[in-house]
């Protein structure tokens, strides 16, 4: 939100410093996203191990709990019998 405000303010009043700061921050965000994507791509096995850990499976089981589903009716959990 602050980034958008800085960009708008810099563009409206033509303040080069704010526009430069806005561009630099956007560039850093894009670089961070590319690096994160590359790390995830090249570390597929590690990501696979983490997502198949018991804590993730416990979370999935907790989300399919009847109490959770009654409290959050908008959540639908597919039945294991219907998976392909």
GIPENOR-V315453 format. One line per field, one symbol per residue. ss: DSSP state (h for helix, s for strand, l for the rest). A space follows every 50 residues. Layout:
ss->???
This chain:
ss->lhhhhhhhhhhhhllhhhhhhhhhhhhhhhhhhhhhhhhhhhlhhhhhhh hllhhhhhhhhhhllhhhhhhllllllllhhhll
